[in-house]
């Protein structure tokens, strides 16, 4: 009679890593598509004001970002308490806003020029006089579509 032997070696088989590079590249590709990269470097710090009657806008593309706040250094620390205005990537004074808007408009296509929107991101402690001066400068530049950024106020 033959004798059957049982192998009692309980070794765990090796993990098959053949598909691991495919998974890594798939996840990397997913994050590359989904991630939104900031187009402008913020040179001012602002705290967005809160509001109750807010609407979401569905604009894409032809937007010029205007930031109003306190200037910061490369590490994000506030340098001074003065109010600075940033259009896209550079500081401007109120009197330079029409030129900066015209420069941004020149880089757009004809279709985008017609739908250009200026998105104002102002600090909640900014004087209303500065906001009014910016609004008048935008009016001089012919930028009549203005969007003010705010967050929803808690209803408690």
C-alpha positions as CSV (number, residue, x, y, z in Angstrom):
1,X,0.0,0.0,0.0
2,X,1.2,3.4,-0.8
3,X,1.4,5.9,1.8
4,X,0.1,9.5,1.2
5,X,2.1,12.2,2.8
6,X,0.7,15.5,3.7
7,X,2.9,18.4,3.2
8,X,2.7,20.4,6.4
9,X,4.6,23.4,5.1
10,X,2.3,26.3,5.7
11,X,4.1,28.9,3.6
12,X,2.1,31.8,2.4
13,X,2.4,32.3,-1.3
14,X,4.0,35.4,-2.6
15,X,1.9,38.4,-3.5
16,X,1.5,39.0,-7.2
17,X,2.5,42.6,-7.8
18,X,2.3,42.5,-11.6
19,X,-0.7,44.9,-11.8
20,X,0.6,47.4,-9.3
21,X,2.2,49.8,-11.8
22,X,-1.1,49.9,-13.7
23,X,-3.0,50.8,-10.6
24,X,-0.5,53.5,-9.6
25,X,-0.6,55.2,-13.0
26,X,-4.4,55.0,-13.1
27,X,-4.7,56.8,-9.7
28,X,-2.0,59.3,-10.8
29,X,-3.9,60.0,-14.0
30,X,-7.2,60.4,-12.1
31,X,-5.6,63.0,-9.7
32,X,-4.0,64.9,-12.6
33,X,-7.4,65.3,-14.2
34,X,-9.4,66.1,-11.1
35,X,-7.0,68.4,-9.4
36,X,-7.5,72.1,-10.0
37,X,-4.2,74.0,-10.0
38,X,-4.2,77.6,-8.8
39,X,-3.4,79.9,-11.8
40,X,-2.4,82.9,-9.8
41,X,-0.1,83.2,-6.8
42,X,-1.8,85.0,-3.9
43,X,0.2,88.0,-2.7
44,X,-2.5,89.2,-0.3
45,X,-4.4,87.5,2.6
46,X,-8.1,88.0,2.8
47,X,-10.9,86.6,4.9
48,X,-14.0,86.2,2.8
49,X,-17.0,88.0,4.2
50,X,-20.2,86.1,5.1
51,X,-23.6,86.7,3.6
52,X,-27.2,85.4,3.6
53,X,-28.5,86.0,0.1
54,X,-25.8,84.2,-2.0
55,X,-26.0,82.7,-5.5
56,X,-23.6,80.3,-7.1
57,X,-22.4,81.3,-10.5
58,X,-21.6,78.9,-13.3
59,X,-18.9,80.9,-15.0
60,X,-15.8,79.3,-16.4
61,X,-13.0,80.6,-18.5
62,X,-13.1,84.4,-19.0
63,X,-12.6,85.5,-15.4
64,X,-10.2,88.1,-14.1
65,X,-9.5,87.7,-10.4
66,X,-9.1,90.8,-8.3
67,X,-7.9,90.3,-4.7
68,X,-8.1,93.0,-1.9
69,X,-6.3,92.4,1.4
70,X,-3.1,92.6,3.4
71,X,0.2,91.9,1.7
72,X,2.0,88.6,2.6
73,X,5.5,87.3,2.0
74,X,6.5,83.9,0.4
75,X,5.7,82.0,3.6
76,X,2.2,83.5,3.8
77,X,2.8,85.8,6.8
78,X,1.2,89.2,6.7
79,X,3.8,91.9,6.1
80,X,1.8,95.1,6.9
81,X,-1.7,96.3,7.7
82,X,-2.1,98.4,4.5
83,X,-4.7,97.3,2.0
84,X,-3.2,96.1,-1.3
85,X,-5.0,95.2,-4.6
86,X,-3.8,92.3,-6.7
87,X,-5.0,91.7,-10.3
88,X,-4.1,88.2,-11.5
89,X,-0.4,88.0,-10.5
90,X,0.7,91.5,-9.7
91,X,-0.1,94.4,-7.3
92,X,-1.8,97.4,-8.7
93,X,-3.1,100.7,-7.4
94,X,-6.7,101.8,-7.9
95,X,-5.5,104.0,-10.8
96,X,-3.8,101.1,-12.5
97,X,-6.9,98.8,-12.5
98,X,-8.2,99.9,-15.9
99,X,-4.8,99.2,-17.5
100,X,-4.6,95.8,-15.8
101,X,-8.1,94.9,-16.9
102,X,-7.3,96.0,-20.5
103,X,-4.1,93.9,-20.5
104,X,-6.1,90.8,-19.3
105,X,-8.8,91.5,-21.9
106,X,-6.2,91.6,-24.7
107,X,-5.1,88.1,-23.8
108,X,-8.6,86.7,-24.3
109,X,-10.4,85.6,-27.4
110,X,-13.2,87.8,-28.9
111,X,-15.9,85.5,-27.5
112,X,-14.4,85.6,-24.0
113,X,-14.0,89.4,-24.1
114,X,-17.8,89.7,-24.4
115,X,-18.3,87.4,-21.4
116,X,-15.5,88.6,-19.2
117,X,-16.3,88.7,-15.5
118,X,-14.2,90.3,-12.7
119,X,-14.3,88.2,-9.5
120,X,-13.6,90.4,-6.5
121,X,-12.2,88.6,-3.5
122,X,-12.0,91.2,-0.8
123,X,-11.1,90.9,2.9
124,X,-14.1,91.4,5.1
125,X,-12.4,94.2,7.0
126,X,-11.7,96.2,3.8
127,X,-13.0,99.8,3.9
128,X,-16.1,100.3,1.8
129,X,-14.3,103.4,0.2
130,X,-11.7,101.1,-1.3
131,X,-14.4,98.8,-2.6
132,X,-16.2,101.8,-4.1
133,X,-12.9,103.1,-5.7
134,X,-12.3,99.6,-7.2
135,X,-15.8,99.5,-8.6
136,X,-15.4,102.9,-10.2
137,X,-12.1,101.9,-11.7
138,X,-13.7,98.7,-13.1
139,X,-16.5,100.9,-14.6
140,X,-13.9,103.0,-16.3
141,X,-12.3,99.9,-17.7
142,X,-15.6,98.7,-19.2
143,X,-15.7,95.7,-16.9
144,X,-19.4,95.7,-15.9
145,X,-19.8,92.1,-14.9
146,X,-18.6,92.0,-11.3
147,X,-18.8,89.0,-9.0
148,X,-18.2,89.5,-5.2
149,X,-17.0,86.4,-3.4
150,X,-18.6,85.5,0.0
151,X,-19.4,82.4,2.1
152,X,-22.7,81.3,3.6
153,X,-23.5,82.7,7.0
154,X,-24.4,80.1,9.7
155,X,-28.1,80.4,10.4
156,X,-27.7,79.7,14.2
